[in-house]
Amino acid sequence: MPKSVYDRGLLKPADIARLQRVFDEACKQREAEPESSEARELALTLLALHNAGMTDEDMLMEAVSFRRLEPKSA
């Protein structure tokens, strides 16, 4: 029996909505444009935290609020 997309480790719609809310709020707090390199680093951090098992919205927000992400230099 083939696995569903959700059984293969892909994000569910509720996960995407949760991550989007945290991302939007964190960008607002940091005054970061959503297309900026800072926001891109924030998104990668949120995905890493989620993939590590942190799925609570408040915990995610708290985790990314502790430090201001600096964009990587080229």
Biopython code that builds the backbone (N, CA, C, O; Angstrom):
import numpy as np
from Bio.PDB.StructureBuilder import StructureBuilder

atoms = [
    (1, "MET", "N", (0.845, -1.173, 0.000)),
    (1, "MET", "CA", (0.000, 0.000, 0.000)),
    (1, "MET", "C", (0.895, 1.242, 0.000)),
    (1, "MET", "O", (1.771, 1.360, 0.856)),
    (2, "PRO", "N", (0.692, 2.171, -0.943)),
    (2, "PRO", "CA", (1.525, 3.368, -0.993)),
    (2, "PRO", "C", (1.258, 4.280, 0.200)),
    (2, "PRO", "O", (0.134, 4.380, 0.692)),
    (3, "LYS", "N", (2.323, 4.943, 0.650)),
    (3, "LYS", "CA", (2.183, 5.875, 1.765)),
    (3, "LYS", "C", (1.573, 7.176, 1.268)),
    (3, "LYS", "O", (1.794, 7.590, 0.129)),
    (4, "SER", "N", (0.797, 7.817, 2.149)),
    (4, "SER", "CA", (0.260, 9.125, 1.798)),
    (4, "SER", "C", (1.386, 10.146, 1.881)),
    (4, "SER", "O", (2.433, 9.871, 2.468)),
    (5, "VAL", "N", (1.176, 11.322, 1.298)),
    (5, "VAL", "CA", (2.206, 12.356, 1.345)),
    (5, "VAL", "C", (2.541, 12.724, 2.782)),
    (5, "VAL", "O", (3.682, 13.084, 3.068)),
    (6, "TYR", "N", (1.575, 12.642, 3.694)),
    (6, "TYR", "CA", (1.818, 13.017, 5.079)),
    (6, "TYR", "C", (2.649, 11.975, 5.815)),
    (6, "TYR", "O", (3.358, 12.312, 6.763)),
    (7, "ASP", "N", (2.573, 10.722, 5.395)),
    (7, "ASP", "CA", (3.371, 9.669, 6.010)),
    (7, "ASP", "C", (4.815, 9.711, 5.540)),
    (7, "ASP", "O", (5.672, 9.040, 6.116)),
    (8, "ARG", "N", (5.099, 10.490, 4.503)),
    (8, "ARG", "CA", (6.457, 10.589, 3.971)),
    (8, "ARG", "C", (7.218, 11.771, 4.551)),
    (8, "ARG", "O", (8.275, 12.136, 4.036)),
    (9, "GLY", "N", (6.698, 12.373, 5.612)),
    (9, "GLY", "CA", (7.418, 13.449, 6.270)),
    (9, "GLY", "C", (7.142, 14.829, 5.717)),
    (9, "GLY", "O", (7.810, 15.787, 6.106)),
    (10, "LEU", "N", (6.182, 14.960, 4.823)),
    (10, "LEU", "CA", (5.862, 16.276, 4.293)),
    (10, "LEU", "C", (4.971, 17.024, 5.270)),
    (10, "LEU", "O", (4.281, 16.418, 6.090)),
    (11, "LEU", "N", (4.993, 18.331, 5.175)),
    (11, "LEU", "CA", (4.195, 19.153, 6.075)),
    (11, "LEU", "C", (2.711, 19.047, 5.749)),
    (11, "LEU", "O", (2.309, 19.010, 4.586)),
    (12, "LYS", "N", (1.922, 19.000, 6.795)),
    (12, "LYS", "CA", (0.472, 19.003, 6.646)),
    (12, "LYS", "C", (0.001, 20.452, 6.537)),
    (12, "LYS", "O", (0.722, 21.362, 6.948)),
    (13, "PRO", "N", (-1.185, 20.682, 5.996)),
    (13, "PRO", "CA", (-1.689, 22.061, 5.884)),
    (13, "PRO", "C", (-1.682, 22.812, 7.214)),
    (13, "PRO", "O", (-1.380, 24.005, 7.242)),
    (14, "ALA", "N", (-2.006, 22.142, 8.304)),
    (14, "ALA", "CA", (-1.999, 22.804, 9.618)),
    (14, "ALA", "C", (-0.576, 23.203, 10.019)),
    (14, "ALA", "O", (-0.376, 24.251, 10.635)),
    (15, "ASP", "N", (0.416, 22.368, 9.671)),
    (15, "ASP", "CA", (1.815, 22.695, 9.960)),
    (15, "ASP", "C", (2.237, 23.941, 9.181)),
    (15, "ASP", "O", (2.880, 24.840, 9.724)),
    (16, "ILE", "N", (1.869, 23.979, 7.916)),
    (16, "ILE", "CA", (2.228, 25.118, 7.067)),
    (16, "ILE", "C", (1.590, 26.395, 7.600)),
    (16, "ILE", "O", (2.244, 27.436, 7.663)),
    (17, "ALA", "N", (0.331, 26.321, 7.979)),
    (17, "ALA", "CA", (-0.362, 27.495, 8.505)),
    (17, "ALA", "C", (0.300, 27.976, 9.796)),
    (17, "ALA", "O", (0.470, 29.180, 9.990)),
    (18, "ARG", "N", (0.673, 27.052, 10.677)),
    (18, "ARG", "CA", (1.325, 27.397, 11.947)),
    (18, "ARG", "C", (2.674, 28.064, 11.685)),
    (18, "ARG", "O", (2.975, 29.111, 12.259)),
    (19, "LEU", "N", (3.477, 27.461, 10.824)),
    (19, "LEU", "CA", (4.782, 28.026, 10.507)),
    (19, "LEU", "C", (4.652, 29.392, 9.842)),
    (19, "LEU", "O", (5.462, 30.284, 10.094)),
    (20, "GLN", "N", (3.647, 29.559, 9.001)),
    (20, "GLN", "CA", (3.423, 30.847, 8.343)),
    (20, "GLN", "C", (3.073, 31.932, 9.361)),
    (20, "GLN", "O", (3.563, 33.058, 9.268)),
    (21, "ARG", "N", (2.224, 31.590, 10.330)),
    (21, "ARG", "CA", (1.865, 32.573, 11.367)),
    (21, "ARG", "C", (3.094, 33.005, 12.163)),
    (21, "ARG", "O", (3.296, 34.193, 12.411)),
    (22, "VAL", "N", (3.905, 32.037, 12.557)),
    (22, "VAL", "CA", (5.110, 32.360, 13.329)),
    (22, "VAL", "C", (6.072, 33.176, 12.474)),
    (22, "VAL", "O", (6.639, 34.163, 12.944)),
    (23, "PHE", "N", (6.256, 32.771, 11.230)),
    (23, "PHE", "CA", (7.142, 33.494, 10.309)),
    (23, "PHE", "C", (6.680, 34.936, 10.133)),
    (23, "PHE", "O", (7.486, 35.862, 10.226)),
    (24, "ASP", "N", (5.399, 35.129, 9.881)),
    (24, "ASP", "CA", (4.858, 36.479, 9.672)),
    (24, "ASP", "C", (5.063, 37.351, 10.907)),
    (24, "ASP", "O", (5.480, 38.504, 10.793)),
    (25, "GLU", "N", (4.773, 36.809, 12.079)),
    (25, "GLU", "CA", (4.920, 37.578, 13.314)),
    (25, "GLU", "C", (6.387, 37.890, 13.599)),
    (25, "GLU", "O", (6.717, 39.004, 14.005)),
    (26, "ALA", "N", (7.259, 36.921, 13.389)),
    (26, "ALA", "CA", (8.688, 37.141, 13.638)),
    (26, "ALA", "C", (9.251, 38.179, 12.674)),
    (26, "ALA", "O", (10.062, 39.015, 13.072)),
    (27, "CYS", "N", (8.834, 38.135, 11.417)),
    (27, "CYS", "CA", (9.277, 39.146, 10.445)),
    (27, "CYS", "C", (8.791, 40.528, 10.872)),
    (27, "CYS", "O", (9.532, 41.507, 10.786)),
    (28, "LYS", "N", (7.564, 40.599, 11.326)),
    (28, "LYS", "CA", (6.994, 41.874, 11.776)),
    (28, "LYS", "C", (7.794, 42.419, 12.958)),
    (28, "LYS", "O", (8.147, 43.599, 12.978)),
    (29, "GLN", "N", (8.079, 41.572, 13.934)),
    (29, "GLN", "CA", (8.826, 41.996, 15.118)),
    (29, "GLN", "C", (10.238, 42.458, 14.761)),
    (29, "GLN", "O", (10.764, 43.392, 15.367)),
    (30, "ARG", "N", (10.843, 41.802, 13.778)),
    (30, "ARG", "CA", (12.211, 42.124, 13.375)),
    (30, "ARG", "C", (12.265, 43.218, 12.305)),
    (30, "ARG", "O", (13.338, 43.683, 11.922)),
    (31, "GLU", "N", (11.079, 43.614, 11.835)),
    (31, "GLU", "CA", (10.992, 44.574, 10.735)),
    (31, "GLU", "C", (11.773, 44.068, 9.522)),
    (31, "GLU", "O", (12.501, 44.820, 8.874)),
    (32, "ALA", "N", (11.606, 42.792, 9.237)),
    (32, "ALA", "CA", (12.285, 42.148, 8.115)),
    (32, "ALA", "C", (11.291, 41.926, 6.979)),
    (32, "ALA", "O", (10.181, 41.440, 7.196)),
    (33, "GLU", "N", (11.695, 42.279, 5.791)),
    (33, "GLU", "CA", (10.866, 41.999, 4.616)),
    (33, "GLU", "C", (10.836, 40.491, 4.383)),
    (33, "GLU", "O", (11.870, 39.833, 4.494)),
    (34, "PRO", "N", (9.669, 39.936, 4.063)),
    (34, "PRO", "CA", (9.562, 38.480, 3.877)),
    (34, "PRO", "C", (10.494, 37.898, 2.802)),
    (34, "PRO", "O", (10.807, 36.708, 2.843)),
    (35, "GLU", "N", (10.932, 38.708, 1.857)),
    (35, "GLU", "CA", (11.831, 38.213, 0.799)),
    (35, "GLU", "C", (13.302, 38.468, 1.107)),
    (35, "GLU", "O", (14.161, 38.179, 0.274)),
    (36, "SER", "N", (13.608, 39.003, 2.289)),
    (36, "SER", "CA", (14.989, 39.337, 2.636)),
    (36, "SER", "C", (15.795, 38.093, 3.012)),
    (36, "SER", "O", (15.234, 37.029, 3.275)),
    (37, "SER", "N", (17.104, 38.246, 3.032)),
    (37, "SER", "CA", (17.950, 37.120, 3.439)),
    (37, "SER", "C", (17.739, 36.793, 4.914)),
    (37, "SER", "O", (17.836, 35.631, 5.309)),
    (38, "GLU", "N", (17.452, 37.804, 5.730)),
    (38, "GLU", "CA", (17.162, 37.553, 7.149)),
    (38, "GLU", "C", (15.914, 36.683, 7.292)),
    (38, "GLU", "O", (15.893, 35.747, 8.092)),
    (39, "ALA", "N", (14.878, 36.994, 6.515)),
    (39, "ALA", "CA", (13.645, 36.210, 6.566)),
    (39, "ALA", "C", (13.875, 34.790, 6.052)),
    (39, "ALA", "O", (13.290, 33.836, 6.565)),
    (40, "ARG", "N", (14.716, 34.656, 5.050)),
    (40, "ARG", "CA", (15.031, 33.325, 4.517)),
    (40, "ARG", "C", (15.713, 32.478, 5.605)),
    (40, "ARG", "O", (15.400, 31.297, 5.761)),
    (41, "GLU", "N", (16.641, 33.084, 6.351)),
    (41, "GLU", "CA", (17.293, 32.368, 7.452)),
    (41, "GLU", "C", (16.282, 32.006, 8.543)),
    (41, "GLU", "O", (16.348, 30.926, 9.130)),
    (42, "LEU", "N", (15.365, 32.908, 8.801)),
    (42, "LEU", "CA", (14.306, 32.657, 9.777)),
    (42, "LEU", "C", (13.455, 31.461, 9.347)),
    (42, "LEU", "O", (13.152, 30.584, 10.157)),
    (43, "ALA", "N", (13.076, 31.431, 8.086)),
    (43, "ALA", "CA", (12.268, 30.322, 7.569)),
    (43, "ALA", "C", (13.002, 28.991, 7.703)),
    (43, "ALA", "O", (12.407, 27.985, 8.091)),
    (44, "LEU", "N", (14.286, 28.988, 7.382)),
    (44, "LEU", "CA", (15.072, 27.758, 7.512)),
    (44, "LEU", "C", (15.172, 27.319, 8.968)),
    (44, "LEU", "O", (15.115, 26.126, 9.267)),
    (45, "THR", "N", (15.319, 28.282, 9.867)),
    (45, "THR", "CA", (15.369, 27.970, 11.296)),
    (45, "THR", "C", (14.054, 27.364, 11.759)),
    (45, "THR", "O", (14.040, 26.369, 12.483)),
    (46, "LEU", "N", (12.942, 27.971, 11.335)),
    (46, "LEU", "CA", (11.626, 27.442, 11.724)),
    (46, "LEU", "C", (11.421, 26.024, 11.210)),
    (46, "LEU", "O", (10.911, 25.169, 11.935)),
    (47, "LEU", "N", (11.813, 25.771, 9.969)),
    (47, "LEU", "CA", (11.675, 24.411, 9.424)),
    (47, "LEU", "C", (12.542, 23.422, 10.191)),
    (47, "LEU", "O", (12.115, 22.300, 10.463)),
    (48, "ALA", "N", (13.753, 23.830, 10.538)),
    (48, "ALA", "CA", (14.642, 22.941, 11.292)),
    (48, "ALA", "C", (14.058, 22.638, 12.673)),
    (48, "ALA", "O", (14.078, 21.493, 13.123)),
    (49, "LEU", "N", (13.545, 23.659, 13.333)),
    (49, "LEU", "CA", (12.930, 23.442, 14.644)),
    (49, "LEU", "C", (11.727, 22.503, 14.537)),
    (49, "LEU", "O", (11.557, 21.600, 15.355)),
    (50, "HIS", "N", (10.902, 22.729, 13.520)),
    (50, "HIS", "CA", (9.722, 21.871, 13.314)),
    (50, "HIS", "C", (10.144, 20.439, 13.034)),
    (50, "HIS", "O", (9.583, 19.500, 13.599)),
    (51, "ASN", "N", (11.120, 20.271, 12.170)),
    (51, "ASN", "CA", (11.579, 18.925, 11.822)),
    (51, "ASN", "C", (12.226, 18.220, 13.011)),
    (51, "ASN", "O", (12.266, 16.991, 13.063)),
    (52, "ALA", "N", (12.734, 19.000, 13.965)),
    (52, "ALA", "CA", (13.323, 18.419, 15.177)),
    (52, "ALA", "C", (12.259, 18.078, 16.215)),
    (52, "ALA", "O", (12.571, 17.521, 17.268)),
    (53, "GLY", "N", (10.996, 18.413, 15.916)),
    (53, "GLY", "CA", (9.914, 18.027, 16.811)),
    (53, "GLY", "C", (9.238, 19.166, 17.543)),
    (53, "GLY", "O", (8.282, 18.934, 18.282)),
    (54, "MET", "N", (9.707, 20.396, 17.360)),
    (54, "MET", "CA", (9.076, 21.537, 18.019)),
    (54, "MET", "C", (7.895, 21.981, 17.161)),
    (54, "MET", "O", (8.074, 22.632, 16.131)),
    (55, "THR", "N", (6.700, 21.627, 17.592)),
    (55, "THR", "CA", (5.522, 21.930, 16.781)),
    (55, "THR", "C", (4.551, 22.887, 17.464)),
    (55, "THR", "O", (3.573, 23.316, 16.851)),
    (56, "ASP", "N", (4.808, 23.221, 18.715)),
    (56, "ASP", "CA", (3.930, 24.142, 19.434)),
    (56, "ASP", "C", (4.202, 25.572, 18.947)),
    (56, "ASP", "O", (5.348, 26.020, 18.923)),
    (57, "GLU", "N", (3.152, 26.271, 18.565)),
    (57, "GLU", "CA", (3.287, 27.610, 17.991)),
    (57, "GLU", "C", (3.963, 28.588, 18.952)),
    (57, "GLU", "O", (4.838, 29.352, 18.545)),
    (58, "ASP", "N", (3.565, 28.568, 20.216)),
    (58, "ASP", "CA", (4.166, 29.478, 21.192)),
    (58, "ASP", "C", (5.647, 29.169, 21.398)),
    (58, "ASP", "O", (6.463, 30.082, 21.526)),
    (59, "MET", "N", (5.987, 27.905, 21.430)),
    (59, "MET", "CA", (7.391, 27.522, 21.596)),
    (59, "MET", "C", (8.223, 27.947, 20.395)),
    (59, "MET", "O", (9.348, 28.423, 20.550)),
    (60, "LEU", "N", (7.671, 27.776, 19.199)),
    (60, "LEU", "CA", (8.381, 28.210, 17.997)),
    (60, "LEU", "C", (8.615, 29.718, 18.031)),
    (60, "LEU", "O", (9.710, 30.193, 17.728)),
    (61, "MET", "N", (7.577, 30.463, 18.402)),
    (61, "MET", "CA", (7.706, 31.918, 18.452)),
    (61, "MET", "C", (8.755, 32.322, 19.475)),
    (61, "MET", "O", (9.576, 33.203, 19.219)),
    (62, "GLU", "N", (8.727, 31.684, 20.619)),
    (62, "GLU", "CA", (9.706, 31.986, 21.658)),
    (62, "GLU", "C", (11.120, 31.652, 21.190)),
    (62, "GLU", "O", (12.057, 32.406, 21.451)),
    (63, "ALA", "N", (11.271, 30.541, 20.510)),
    (63, "ALA", "CA", (12.595, 30.104, 20.050)),
    (63, "ALA", "C", (13.208, 31.087, 19.060)),
    (63, "ALA", "O", (14.409, 31.351, 19.119)),
    (64, "VAL", "N", (12.415, 31.624, 18.164)),
    (64, "VAL", "CA", (12.973, 32.544, 17.165)),
    (64, "VAL", "C", (12.994, 33.977, 17.664)),
    (64, "VAL", "O", (13.555, 34.849, 17.000)),
    (65, "SER", "N", (12.402, 34.238, 18.805)),
    (65, "SER", "CA", (12.419, 35.592, 19.356)),
    (65, "SER", "C", (13.649, 35.847, 20.212)),
    (65, "SER", "O", (13.944, 36.997, 20.539)),
    (66, "PHE", "N", (14.373, 34.794, 20.580)),
    (66, "PHE", "CA", (15.518, 34.950, 21.463)),
    (66, "PHE", "C", (16.677, 35.687, 20.821)),
    (66, "PHE", "O", (17.418, 36.396, 21.501)),
    (67, "ARG", "N", (16.839, 35.526, 19.527)),
    (67, "ARG", "CA", (18.004, 36.158, 18.890)),
    (67, "ARG", "C", (17.613, 36.727, 17.547)),
    (67, "ARG", "O", (16.725, 36.220, 16.862)),
    (68, "ARG", "N", (18.285, 37.774, 17.199)),
    (68, "ARG", "CA", (18.073, 38.369, 15.887)),
    (68, "ARG", "C", (18.995, 37.653, 14.915)),
    (68, "ARG", "O", (20.206, 37.601, 15.127)),
    (69, "LEU", "N", (18.435, 37.111, 13.867)),
    (69, "LEU", "CA", (19.236, 36.405, 12.882)),
    (69, "LEU", "C", (19.986, 37.403, 12.017)),
    (69, "LEU", "O", (19.415, 38.389, 11.553)),
    (70, "GLU", "N", (21.234, 37.149, 11.808)),
    (70, "GLU", "CA", (22.031, 37.992, 10.919)),
    (70, "GLU", "C", (22.145, 37.264, 9.585)),
    (70, "GLU", "O", (22.444, 36.071, 9.547)),
    (71, "PRO", "N", (21.907, 37.986, 8.490)),
    (71, "PRO", "CA", (22.038, 37.329, 7.183)),
    (71, "PRO", "C", (23.487, 36.877, 6.970)),
    (71, "PRO", "O", (24.431, 37.545, 7.391)),
    (72, "LYS", "N", (23.638, 35.728, 6.307)),
    (72, "LYS", "CA", (24.966, 35.217, 6.018)),
    (72, "LYS", "C", (25.638, 36.089, 4.957)),
    (72, "LYS", "O", (24.991, 36.546, 4.015)),
    (73, "SER", "N", (26.931, 36.313, 5.120)),
    (73, "SER", "CA", (27.675, 37.065, 4.107)),
    (73, "SER", "C", (27.985, 36.153, 2.942)),
    (73, "SER", "O", (28.131, 34.940, 3.090)),
    (74, "ALA", "N", (28.080, 36.765, 1.794)),
    (74, "ALA", "CA", (28.375, 35.979, 0.588)),
    (74, "ALA", "C", (29.835, 35.640, 0.491)),
    (74, "ALA", "O", (30.255, 34.984, -0.461)),
]
sb = StructureBuilder()
sb.init_structure("model")
sb.init_model(0)
sb.init_chain("A")
sb.init_seg("    ")
for serial, (resi, resn, name, xyz) in enumerate(atoms, 1):
    if name == "N":
        sb.init_residue(resn, " ", resi, " ")
    sb.init_atom(name, np.array(xyz, "f"), 0.0, 1.0, " ", f" {name:<3s}", serial, name[0])
structure = sb.get_structure()
